[in-house]
Every structure is written in structure tokens, then in C-alpha cells.
């Protein structure tokens, strides 16, 4: 070892073994009351996850199953979809609601790569929509118009779509039986499709969409024609698929079904996605405090009396009843007070009330309130 190396080693040893007095911590803490231990300094430091910040961001990105930006579509000059953007998570059920012509089917067809957007883009698991072949390998889709081959047997029908969806040849029989069992049609495997009821054909069309275990399932009115028991089974199946990691976009006019299975709701109107929110929060914020009352006489006067109040919103006649949302005058949100306070004011004003009730918070009431406040939002 040369002399410079020896001096360096000796210096290192000295610095290690003999720290300077300034670097040494006091052997006992001060008793001064102004020098109390800071909780953040004494707290145990959290372990840095593997991959650090980059790893956290990558994990979060992996949860984003589909990312769409600025989707827009016109049909012969009519704007059907206007600048729609949304992000869907792995295992999420996203409910779409809106009136006929709102753009729900157009959005689903774009996400299924069956309709090209005029502008905007989306990615499914990082794959751009322009790569339609790869996107379609990961998608299951059913539209609101049944399309089944009546001249085939149920098993043959599903076997055809299993092969078309890329299921391995040796696994096709297993996939067919497994899927038919899921939709409770296994006993009909050797029966002609033509002999199925509409509800059974609906289930068969649904089985076609899930035969290849897609990561994104697009459903347009899947409960159409189903009896109550079949609807219940469909909801249970959707929840199981979502729990296994399938992302579902569900369009339906049966708002009760959407409320029971959807994690989030998107409201489309005139091609515009006017609201997205967690289902429970949407019902709580927009679907509560809806009052229903029936007056014994002077109904039109009561309507006009309520119409000018700043704590009444979405006022309408429902047969003999007046239905409205009781809102906070300043925020427009649900009124926090006791509804009996409102009733007292109405009676004090001289109106004879025959019945008065607060309706249960529901997604239907939330939708009616949102639609009422977005009547003026149109696109051209």
C-alpha cells in the first residue's frame, strides 16, 4: 500500500471512530418544556415500496383498464357524441344512463371498435383504438338488437363464436360448457336456437360476449326481455365477473338494476357526458329529499306557490300529486332540515294537504333531478 492510501485509511478511521462534538447527540434530552419531541420526527418511517415512486405510479396505471379522451361522433351533420372523456378501472362496473338518443349506443359502439370516432381516442390496456384487431381480442359486446342464428343448435352457435373469438381449439368444448352453465343454458345445448324464448336468446347473446373471458365487457340493454329471476341472475353474474377483474360498461333504462350493480354512473344527454360520480354519492346528492304531496283543493295555486320558492327544485305533476326536490336555497343540494318544517309552511299558507311523504332516495330520482337541470345543454 502506498503512503497516500495509508494516510487516506487512517483519516477515514479517525472520522469514523472519533466523531466531532458537533455531530454527537446529547446523552439526555433537555427538560425545557419548549423542546418537546415532534411527533413527525419520532414517528416510525414507512418502508419505501419496491420500485419506489415509479413503482407506485406503474401500479396505479395498471388499474386503468380503459382511458378515453375527447370522443366525438357526427351522423350526417348531427352531433351524436361530444368530447366524451372517461377512465375505467379494472373490475369496475360503469353504468350509463340517459334518454333515447343521448349517445349511449354510439359510445358503446365506438369502444367496441364498430364505429370510428370523428375525433378523440381511447386505449384499452395501453393498446390504441387504431389497433382494432388487438382491442377486439379483449372485448365482449352485446347490443340492444338480438342477433342469433336460429338455424343452429345452441352448442353449435356458441362453439362458432368461441372459435371466432380466438379460444384455443382444444379448449373450445370446455369453454362452451362452462359458459352455458354460467348462463343456465347447459340443458339447452342440443336444442335449436329457434326454439328458445326471447329471454333465453338474450342469455345466449350474453354468453357469446363472455365466451373468451374479455377484460372489457360492453352491454347495451342486456336485461331487455328477461324475467325478474333472470335479471337477478344477470346482476349476480356481472358482480362475479367484476370481482374477477372484468371491467363492465352497462347501458340500461332499468335504473334499479344500474343502482344495484354499478360502482359509478355516467349520465349522457344530447351527446354530452354531463355527470359522472360514484353511484352511492350520486343517489345521496341528487336523489334524496324528494317530497310528494297531494292537496285537497287549489292545486294550481299550490303549484304556483311552490314554483317561486328558492328551496323547491324539479317541480312537476305526477297524476294528482305534486312532486319536487327540497333543496338548500344557497347550495342547491339536498336540504338538511326536517320535512315537517316544510309542511308547516304550506299549511300555514292556507293549503289543505291530503297526503305528504318523503320518497326514498333512488337513482331514478337522481336522474330526474339531473335531467331537469340540464335541459338547456344541447350540441349542434
Backbone torsions as a table, in degrees:
resi	resn	phi	psi	omega
1	UNK	NA	132.3	-179.9
2	UNK	-76.7	170.8	-173.9
3	UNK	-65.7	-36.5	-178.7
4	UNK	-65.8	-37.6	179.1
5	UNK	-67.0	-39.1	179.9
6	UNK	-64.7	-41.3	180.0
7	UNK	-65.6	-38.8	-179.7
8	UNK	-65.1	-42.0	-179.9
9	UNK	-65.5	-40.7	-179.8
10	UNK	-64.5	-38.8	-179.5
11	UNK	-67.0	-40.4	178.4
12	UNK	-62.8	-42.7	179.1
13	UNK	-62.3	-39.1	-177.9
14	UNK	-67.7	-41.3	-179.1
15	UNK	-67.4	-32.7	-178.3
16	UNK	-77.2	-43.1	-173.9
17	UNK	-84.2	-23.6	-174.4
18	UNK	-128.6	74.0	178.5
19	UNK	-63.8	150.4	-177.5
20	UNK	-69.4	153.9	-179.6
21	UNK	-57.5	-32.2	-178.4
22	UNK	-67.0	-29.4	-177.5
23	UNK	-83.1	-14.7	-176.2
24	UNK	-80.9	136.8	176.0
25	UNK	-82.2	149.7	177.6
26	UNK	-62.0	144.8	-177.6
27	UNK	-71.4	-26.4	177.9
28	UNK	-130.6	141.3	-179.7
29	UNK	-69.0	151.9	178.2
30	UNK	-67.8	152.1	-179.5
31	UNK	-91.1	-8.8	-178.0
32	UNK	-56.5	127.9	-178.8
33	UNK	-64.8	-21.1	-179.6
34	UNK	-81.5	-3.2	-177.2
35	UNK	-115.1	41.9	179.5
36	UNK	-68.3	153.0	179.8
37	UNK	-63.1	137.0	177.5
38	UNK	-83.5	127.8	-175.3
39	UNK	-59.9	-33.4	-179.4
40	UNK	-70.5	-30.6	-179.1
41	UNK	-78.8	-28.9	-178.2
42	UNK	-91.8	-12.0	-179.8
43	UNK	-67.1	148.8	179.3
44	UNK	-70.4	131.7	-178.5
45	UNK	-72.4	130.8	179.0
46	UNK	-67.3	143.8	178.7
47	UNK	-68.8	131.0	178.7
48	UNK	-70.8	125.1	-177.9
49	UNK	-65.5	155.6	179.2
50	UNK	-59.9	131.0	-177.8
51	UNK	93.4	-12.4	177.5
52	UNK	61.0	-150.8	-177.8
53	UNK	-59.8	-40.5	179.3
54	UNK	-62.1	-38.1	179.6
55	UNK	-66.9	-39.1	178.3
56	UNK	-62.9	-45.0	-179.0
57	UNK	-65.5	-37.8	179.6
58	UNK	-65.7	-39.8	179.6
59	UNK	-64.7	-40.8	179.0
60	UNK	-67.0	-40.4	179.4
61	UNK	-62.7	-34.3	-179.1
62	UNK	-66.9	-23.6	178.4
63	UNK	-75.9	-19.5	178.7
64	UNK	-80.3	102.7	-177.7
65	UNK	-77.0	-44.1	-178.9
66	UNK	-136.7	135.2	177.8
67	UNK	-128.4	118.5	-179.7
68	UNK	-118.9	139.9	-178.6
69	UNK	-135.8	122.7	169.6
70	UNK	63.0	33.8	-179.0
71	UNK	-67.2	124.1	-177.9
72	UNK	-137.1	138.6	-179.3
73	UNK	-146.0	133.7	174.9
74	UNK	-117.0	144.7	172.4
75	UNK	-119.9	106.3	-179.9
76	UNK	49.8	48.7	176.5
77	UNK	89.5	-15.2	178.8
78	UNK	-91.0	125.5	-177.8
79	UNK	-80.7	108.9	-177.9
80	UNK	-89.6	-27.4	-178.9
81	UNK	-143.8	131.3	-173.5
82	UNK	-126.0	104.9	169.3
83	UNK	52.5	50.4	-178.1
84	UNK	-86.5	127.7	177.6
85	UNK	-129.4	138.3	176.2
86	UNK	-163.0	156.7	176.5
87	UNK	-124.7	129.0	-179.5
88	UNK	-113.5	136.9	-177.2
89	UNK	-92.9	161.4	174.0
90	UNK	-61.1	129.4	177.4
91	UNK	75.6	15.1	-178.8
92	UNK	-95.8	139.8	170.5
93	UNK	-104.0	116.1	-176.9
94	UNK	-109.7	115.7	-178.9
95	UNK	-90.7	135.2	176.4
96	UNK	-109.5	127.8	174.5
97	UNK	-135.7	153.5	-177.7
98	UNK	165.0	164.0	-179.3
99	UNK	-70.2	169.6	174.7
100	UNK	-58.6	136.2	-179.2
101	UNK	84.3	8.1	-177.8
102	UNK	-76.5	-20.1	-178.8
103	UNK	113.4	7.5	-176.7
104	UNK	-63.4	-51.0	-178.7
105	UNK	-65.1	-38.6	177.3
106	UNK	-59.5	-44.3	179.2
107	UNK	-62.2	-44.8	179.8
108	UNK	-63.0	-40.9	-179.6
109	UNK	-67.6	-34.4	176.4
110	UNK	-66.3	-45.3	-179.9
111	UNK	-66.3	-25.3	177.2
112	UNK	-86.2	2.6	-178.8
113	UNK	62.9	21.8	176.9
114	UNK	-88.7	-21.9	177.1
115	UNK	-129.0	131.8	179.6
116	UNK	-86.6	132.5	176.8
117	UNK	-72.3	149.8	175.3
118	UNK	-71.3	-31.5	175.4
119	UNK	-154.5	165.4	-177.0
120	UNK	93.4	174.5	-176.7
121	UNK	-155.7	165.5	170.5
122	UNK	-149.2	157.2	177.0
123	UNK	-127.1	136.9	175.5
124	UNK	-113.9	113.8	-176.1
125	UNK	53.5	39.3	177.9
126	UNK	83.3	-4.4	-179.3
127	UNK	-91.5	123.4	-178.6
128	UNK	-67.4	150.9	-176.8
129	UNK	-65.2	-19.3	178.1
130	UNK	-66.2	-23.3	175.8
131	UNK	-90.4	68.0	-171.5
132	UNK	-59.2	-36.0	-177.3
133	UNK	-60.8	-46.4	-178.5
134	UNK	-72.3	-35.0	178.5
135	UNK	-64.3	-43.8	-177.6
136	UNK	-64.9	-26.6	177.3
137	UNK	-65.5	-17.9	-175.9
138	UNK	-110.0	6.3	-172.9
139	UNK	-118.8	141.7	167.1
140	UNK	-118.6	138.2	-173.6
141	UNK	-143.9	135.0	169.2
142	UNK	-131.2	134.0	177.7
143	UNK	-99.2	-179.2	-174.3
144	UNK	-83.1	-2.0	176.9
145	UNK	-111.1	117.9	-178.0
146	UNK	-65.2	134.3	175.8
147	UNK	-134.8	93.2	-179.7
148	UNK	-126.3	152.8	179.8
149	UNK	-89.7	105.0	-173.7
150	UNK	-68.7	-22.2	-175.2
151	UNK	-90.1	15.5	178.9
152	UNK	-115.6	161.1	170.6
153	UNK	-79.1	156.1	-177.9
154	UNK	-57.0	-46.9	-180.0
155	UNK	-63.9	-40.4	178.5
156	UNK	-64.0	-41.3	179.9
157	UNK	-58.3	-48.9	-176.8
158	UNK	-72.6	-32.6	176.8
159	UNK	-62.7	-40.1	178.6
160	UNK	-59.3	-45.8	-177.5
161	UNK	-75.1	-26.1	174.6
162	UNK	-63.9	-45.6	178.6
163	UNK	-65.3	-42.3	-179.4
164	UNK	-65.7	-26.7	-178.1
165	UNK	-88.0	-1.3	175.4
166	UNK	92.1	12.8	176.1
167	UNK	-66.0	135.7	-178.9
168	UNK	-55.8	138.8	-173.7
169	UNK	-53.8	-44.2	-176.9
170	UNK	-72.0	-14.5	-178.7
171	UNK	-100.6	-4.5	-176.2
172	UNK	-58.7	-48.9	-179.8
173	UNK	-57.8	-42.1	179.6
174	UNK	-64.9	-43.7	-179.1
175	UNK	-62.3	-40.3	-180.0
176	UNK	-63.5	-49.4	-178.5
177	UNK	-64.7	-42.6	-179.4
178	UNK	-61.4	-43.8	-176.7
179	UNK	-71.3	-41.8	178.1
180	UNK	-63.0	-34.2	177.7
181	UNK	-67.3	-39.2	179.3
182	UNK	-59.8	-38.7	-176.9
183	UNK	-98.8	11.9	176.1
184	UNK	60.0	44.8	177.1
185	UNK	-125.3	10.7	-176.4
186	UNK	-61.0	-35.2	-179.6
187	UNK	-70.1	-14.7	-179.3
188	UNK	-100.5	10.7	-173.1
189	UNK	-55.4	-39.6	-176.2
190	UNK	-98.3	14.0	179.1
191	UNK	-96.2	150.2	177.6
192	UNK	-69.4	142.7	179.1
193	UNK	-59.8	-34.3	-178.0
194	UNK	-59.9	-25.2	-178.0
195	UNK	-87.5	-1.5	-179.3
196	UNK	-79.5	149.9	173.0
197	UNK	-73.1	169.5	179.2
198	UNK	-61.0	-40.8	179.7
199	UNK	-63.1	-40.0	178.0
200	UNK	-66.9	-39.3	176.8
201	UNK	-63.8	-34.4	177.7
202	UNK	-64.9	-41.7	178.1
203	UNK	-67.3	-35.7	178.1
204	UNK	-65.5	-41.9	177.2
205	UNK	-63.0	-36.7	177.5
206	UNK	-67.2	-40.1	179.6
207	UNK	-63.2	-34.0	176.5
208	UNK	-60.5	-36.8	-176.8
209	UNK	-72.4	-26.5	-174.9
210	UNK	-108.1	3.3	-173.7
211	UNK	-59.2	-34.7	-176.7
212	UNK	-98.5	14.5	178.7
213	UNK	55.0	63.6	-178.8
214	UNK	-69.1	155.8	175.6
215	UNK	-88.0	-19.1	175.8
216	UNK	-129.2	122.8	-178.6
217	UNK	-114.1	120.4	-178.0
218	UNK	-109.8	119.5	-173.6
219	UNK	-126.2	121.1	178.5
220	UNK	-108.4	107.0	-178.9
221	UNK	52.9	56.1	-176.6
222	UNK	-70.4	-19.4	-177.0
223	UNK	-91.2	1.7	-179.0
224	UNK	-61.7	123.8	177.9
225	UNK	86.2	-1.0	-179.0
226	UNK	-88.7	142.1	175.4
227	UNK	-76.6	167.2	-175.8
228	UNK	-53.7	-41.1	-179.5
229	UNK	-66.4	-42.2	179.4
230	UNK	-66.0	-35.5	176.7
231	UNK	-64.0	-42.1	178.2
232	UNK	-62.5	-42.7	179.4
233	UNK	-65.1	-36.9	178.1
234	UNK	-63.8	-43.9	179.8
235	UNK	-62.6	-42.4	178.8
236	UNK	-63.2	-38.9	179.6
237	UNK	-66.4	-41.5	178.6
238	UNK	-62.2	-40.1	179.3
239	UNK	-66.0	-37.8	177.6
240	UNK	-67.2	-41.3	178.5
241	UNK	-62.5	-42.9	-179.9
242	UNK	-65.0	-39.6	178.7
243	UNK	-63.4	-30.5	178.5
244	UNK	-81.7	-4.0	174.7
245	UNK	113.2	-3.0	179.2
246	UNK	-75.1	133.8	173.8
247	UNK	-90.9	133.6	-175.1
248	UNK	-123.7	131.8	169.1
249	UNK	-112.2	120.6	-170.0
250	UNK	-123.9	117.0	175.3
251	UNK	-103.6	128.7	-178.3
252	UNK	-159.0	146.6	172.5
253	UNK	-89.4	-7.9	176.9
254	UNK	-87.0	88.7	-172.0
255	UNK	-66.5	-26.2	176.9
256	UNK	-61.5	-40.8	178.6
257	UNK	-66.0	-42.7	178.6
258	UNK	-59.9	-42.6	-177.8
259	UNK	-63.5	-33.1	-174.5
260	UNK	-81.2	-26.4	-174.6
261	UNK	-115.8	-22.0	-173.1
262	UNK	-79.9	135.7	172.4
263	UNK	-79.2	-38.7	177.3
264	UNK	-133.2	159.6	179.9
265	UNK	-126.5	139.2	171.7
266	UNK	-119.3	133.5	-179.1
267	UNK	-108.0	118.6	177.8
268	UNK	-104.0	137.0	176.0
269	UNK	-149.0	125.2	-179.3
270	UNK	53.0	37.4	177.3
271	UNK	82.3	-2.0	-177.8
272	UNK	-106.3	133.1	173.3
273	UNK	-81.4	92.7	-169.9
274	UNK	-82.7	-16.6	-178.9
275	UNK	-161.1	136.4	168.8
276	UNK	-132.8	138.6	-179.3
277	UNK	-165.8	160.7	172.8
278	UNK	-62.4	140.6	-172.9
279	UNK	-56.9	-46.8	-177.9
280	UNK	-63.1	-41.0	-179.7
281	UNK	-68.3	-38.7	179.9
282	UNK	-63.0	-44.5	179.2
283	UNK	-64.4	-40.7	-178.7
284	UNK	-67.3	-43.3	-175.7
285	UNK	-79.2	-38.0	-172.4
286	UNK	-112.1	-17.1	-173.1
287	UNK	-107.1	5.2	-177.5
288	UNK	-106.3	170.2	177.6
289	UNK	61.9	37.3	174.8
290	UNK	-95.5	119.5	-176.5
291	UNK	-104.0	145.6	179.0
292	UNK	-129.1	125.3	179.2
293	UNK	-138.6	153.5	177.8
294	UNK	-127.2	128.5	-177.1
295	UNK	-99.7	145.5	-178.5
296	UNK	-73.1	-29.1	-179.3
297	UNK	-160.5	169.7	178.2
298	UNK	58.4	44.7	-177.7
299	UNK	-62.5	-42.4	-179.1
300	UNK	-65.8	-37.5	177.5
301	UNK	-64.1	-40.3	178.2
302	UNK	-65.2	-40.6	177.5
303	UNK	-57.0	-47.3	-179.6
304	UNK	-67.1	-34.6	177.7
305	UNK	-63.4	-43.0	-179.5
306	UNK	-74.7	-32.6	-174.4
307	UNK	-61.3	-30.8	-175.8
308	UNK	-94.4	-3.2	179.9
309	UNK	-77.8	140.4	-179.3
310	UNK	-84.9	1.6	175.2
311	UNK	-109.6	14.8	178.3
312	UNK	-119.6	130.8	-179.1
313	UNK	-136.2	153.7	176.2
314	UNK	55.4	44.3	179.8
315	UNK	-73.2	133.1	178.3
316	UNK	-157.9	159.0	173.1
317	UNK	-86.4	137.3	171.2
318	UNK	-128.7	92.1	-171.9
319	UNK	59.6	-117.3	-178.8
320	UNK	-91.8	-2.5	-175.9
321	UNK	-100.4	148.2	169.2
322	UNK	-99.4	125.6	-177.8
323	UNK	-120.0	135.7	-179.2
324	UNK	-159.3	166.7	177.3
325	UNK	-103.9	131.0	179.4
326	UNK	-89.9	113.7	-171.7
327	UNK	-119.3	161.7	173.8
328	UNK	-73.0	129.1	-175.4
329	UNK	-57.8	-28.6	-175.6
330	UNK	-96.4	-44.8	-174.8
331	UNK	-90.2	-25.1	-176.2
332	UNK	80.9	-2.2	177.6
333	UNK	-82.3	-178.5	-179.7
334	UNK	-59.8	134.9	-179.6
335	UNK	-69.9	132.7	-176.6
336	UNK	-83.4	-4.6	-173.1
337	UNK	-80.1	-177.2	177.2
338	UNK	-87.1	125.6	-178.2
339	UNK	-57.3	-23.7	179.0
340	UNK	-63.6	-25.8	176.7
341	UNK	-63.6	-39.9	179.2
342	UNK	-66.6	-42.5	-179.6
343	UNK	-60.8	-41.3	179.1
344	UNK	-59.1	-42.3	-179.4
345	UNK	-64.3	-39.7	-179.8
346	UNK	-66.8	-44.8	179.6
347	UNK	-65.9	-40.9	178.7
348	UNK	-61.0	-30.5	179.1
349	UNK	-75.9	-0.8	173.7
350	UNK	99.6	10.3	-179.3
351	UNK	-94.8	136.8	178.4
352	UNK	-93.0	113.0	-175.2
353	UNK	-96.2	125.8	-179.9
354	UNK	-85.0	-37.8	178.0
355	UNK	-150.8	150.8	-178.1
356	UNK	-151.0	126.0	-178.2
357	UNK	-150.4	148.5	172.5
358	UNK	-98.2	122.2	-179.2
359	UNK	-73.3	151.7	177.8
360	UNK	-67.6	139.5	178.3
361	UNK	-59.1	134.3	-177.6
362	UNK	-150.3	161.9	177.3
363	UNK	-67.8	-32.9	178.5
364	UNK	-62.1	-45.1	178.0
365	UNK	-64.3	-37.6	177.6
366	UNK	-62.4	-44.4	-179.6
367	UNK	-63.3	-44.0	179.9
368	UNK	-60.5	-39.8	-179.8
369	UNK	-68.9	-42.7	179.2
370	UNK	-64.7	-44.2	-179.5
371	UNK	-62.8	-39.7	180.0
372	UNK	-61.4	-37.3	-175.6
373	UNK	-89.9	3.3	178.5
374	UNK	-126.5	24.6	179.7
375	UNK	-60.8	-34.3	-175.3
376	UNK	-81.9	-6.4	-177.8
377	UNK	-83.0	104.2	179.6
378	UNK	-128.0	161.3	177.4
379	UNK	-124.6	157.5	-177.8
380	UNK	-137.4	NA	NA
